[in-house]
Amino acid sequence: MKTSNIGIRIVAGWVALTIAQMVTGTLIRINWPNAGTTFRWVLLTNLLMVAVLGYLASRTDLRGWKLGVVLASIPCAVGIANLIEGAVFLTKVEIPWSRVGGQVFATYLLVAPMWSWIFGRSAPGHASFWDPKPPASKAWRFGVSDLAYVAFYFIAGMIIFPMVRDFYATQTVPQPAQIVGLQLLVRGPIFIAICLVMLRLLGFSRLTGAVMVGLLFAVLSGVVPLLAPNPFFPDAVRWVHFGEVTISNFLFAFVVAWLWGPSKEHAVLFAKHA
């Protein structure tokens, strides 16, 4: 797909997302503090998000409604996973978590058909090849990927904790076993699925795929949620989490894509169609 064509579709997809958010925001009324300033930041983070999704769309052979649903599912899953953690950790923040989650889900449900039309009508990218793996191989890869997420999460958290200790002293932090369960059983599997979907859409060789999945996942799960000021964190805490999450999620996604990337036998097929 030509670069200019990708750019036009990204802008159109960005406008579609903004319209969907305005519609769902009208229907599901949530009183955000400093809504005007926040909205300007949201326009920027929306553009970053849609740029990533537009690039994924340009790489894959998926088209039509299938592509629209896949593209909408990625940021929706990231958003829901982050809201779940927010509801567990930020118990003293006056946010209607279920209503926010409902707005996130409704937004991407509404934008999916629009993205199907915007991105799903362009010329297909590479013919995707998925490296089939036996069940036992999938099982150990999933287990290692899940444990890797928990490890990176706790290592990064311990590094930055002295900088955010005072803020979390005002919250009701769950017990370590609850935190492990949340990451191991909920957020880890969701994020693994997102990384595997992106790996499938990109269709790169093993190393290139690992780097690209790491970069794109870091943008979607770290930069986009934490770049804009929000009612969840004071700015000082938000910027600490910005660096922590972006770096740790890049490393996690790199590991996942490396583990699940094409074997040497399939690398030739990937290289021909990348």
N, C-alpha and C positions, 0 to 999 in steps of 0.2 A: 504494500500500500504506500502511495506517495506521502511524503512528510506533510505537505500542505493539506492533503485529504485527512490525515490523522488529526492535524491541528483543528480543522473545521469540525470534525466529529467530537473532539474533546470539548471544544467550546459549546457545541450543541448539547452534549451530555451534561456539561456543567450547568447550563441554563435549565435543563430538564430537572436536575437534582434540586436546584434552588427553588423551582416552582413546586416540586413535590414537598419540600420541607415547609414552604409557606402554606400550602394547602393543609397538610397534617398539623402544622402549628396552630392554624385557625380552628381546626376541629378538636384538637387535644390541647386545650389551653394550659400552658405552664408559665408561671411568672418568673422569668429569668432576670436576675439583677443585671443592670447595665446592658439591656438587650440591644440597644443601638450599636454600641461599641462591639459587643460580641458578634453581632450579625456581620459586620465588616470583616472580622477575623474568619468567620465561618465561610464567607465567600472565598477567601484565600485557601483555606484548608480543603474546601470542596474542590477547588481547581486542582490542587495537588493530588487529591484522591482520584479524580476523574482522569487526570493525566496518566496515572499508574494503570488504571483500568483500561483506558484507551490504548495504551501500549500493549497490554495483555491481549486485547481484542485484535490488534494488528498482527500479532504473532500466530494466532491459532486458526485452525480450520473450522471451528464451531461457528455457526451462523444462526440467524433467526432467533426465535424465542429461547432456545437452549442457551445461546450466548448471553442474552439479556438476563436470564434467571441466574446464571453463574456469576456474572459481573455484579449483580445486585446482592447476591448471597455473601460475597466476600466481605464488603464493608459492614453489612448487617451483622454477620457473625462476629466480626471484631468488636463492633459496638456493643452487642449484647454481652459478650464475654467480659468486656471492661466494666459494663454497668453492674454485672453480677458481683465483681470484685468490689466495686464502689459501695454497693449496698451492704457488703459484709464488713468492710473496713471503716467506712465513713458514716458511722451510726449517728453522729451528732450534727451532721450536715442536713439541713432541712430541704431535702430533695425528694419529690415523689418518684422513687425509683421505678415502680411498675408503670407509671404513666410515661416516663421518659423512654422506657423500653418499648412501650406500645407505640410511641411516636416513631422511634427508630424503625421498628418492624413495618409500620404502616407506610413510612416514607419509601423504603426500598421495595415494598410490594407495589406501590404506585409507580415508582420510577422504572421498574423492570420492563414493562412493555414499551416504554419510551426508549430505553436503551436498546431493546431488541430491534427497534426500527432504526435508531441512529447508528449503532455499531454493527447490527446483524445484517445490514444490506450491502456492506462493502465487500470488496473482493477478498476471498479467504487468504489466510497466510499459509504457513507451512502445513504439510500433512503431518499431524501429530502421531508420534509413536510412543506407546507406553510399554515399558519393559516389564513383561509379566514375571511375577515372582511366586514361588510356591507358598502355601499357607504358613509353614514354619518360618520361612524367611520374612514374610510380612509381620509375623508375630514378634520376632525378636527386634526387628527394625522399629516397630511401633513402641515396644517397651523401652528401647534405648532412647528413642526420640522423646518420649514422655518424661523419662528420668532426666534427660538433658535439659528439658524446659524447667523442671523443678530445681535442678542444680544451678543453672544460670540465674534463675529468679532469686534464689536465696543468696548466692554469692554477690550479685549486684545489690540486693537489699541490704546485706551486711556492710557493704562498702559505703553506701550513702546514708545508712541509718543515723550516724551521729549528726548529720546535717538536717534531718527531719524529725529528730527525737522529740523536740518540744511540741511540734504540731500533733504528732500521734499520741502524745500524752493527754491531749484533750479528747481523744477518740476512745472507743472501746475496741481495742485490738483483739481479734480472736486468738484462741490457743494455737500453738504451733501445729498440733495434729490437725486442727480444722483448716489451717492455711495449706498444709501439705495436701489434704484431701481435696480442697478447692482447686489447687493447681494441677494435681495429678489426675483427677477424675473429671474435671470440667474444662478449665481453661487450656490445659495442655492438649487434650484430644481435639478441642475446637481449633486451636492454632496449628496443630499438625495437619488437620484436614485442609485448612486454608493453604498451607505451604505446598501440600501435594497437588491441590487444584492449580495453583500458580505454576508449579513445575510442569504439569501436564499441558497447560496453555502455552507456556514459553517454548518448550521443546528444544532446549539447548543441550549440549553435551554436559557431562557430569560436573566438571569444575565451573564452567560458565554458568550452568544452571544454578549451582549452589551460590555463587556470588550474586547473581541477579535475583534469585528468590530472597536471599538475605537482605539485599538493598530495598527491594519493593515491599517486603513484609515490614521492614523497619520503618519505612515511610507510612504505611497504612496503620500500623499498630503503635507507633511511637510518635512520629512527627505530627501526623494529622490529629490525633486526640489531644496532644499536649502543647501544640504550638500556640493555640489561641488561649487567652485568659478565660477562666471558667469559674463557676461557683463552687467547685469541689475543693480546689487548692488555692492557698495564697500564692502569689507569683514566685516567691523564693522557693517554695516547696515544689511548685509546678516545674520550674526549670531544672531542679535537681532530678526529678522523676523523668523529665524529658531526656536528659543525657543517659540516665540509668536504663530506661526502657528501650530507647533507640539502639544502644550498643548491645545490651543483652539479647534483645529480640533478633538483631542481625546475626549474632553468633548462633543462637538457637536455630533460626531458619536455615542458615548455612549448613549446620550439622544435619538437619532433616533432609534437605535437598541432596546433600552429599550421600547420605545413607540410602536414599530412595532413587538416586539418579541412575541413568542407564548403565548397564554392564558394558564391558569391552565389546561384546558381541553386538550390542545394539548401538554402540557409539557411532559406528559408521553410518547407520540409518539416520541418526540424529544430525550428524554433520552434513549429510547430503541435503537435508531439508531445513536446516537452521537458517 
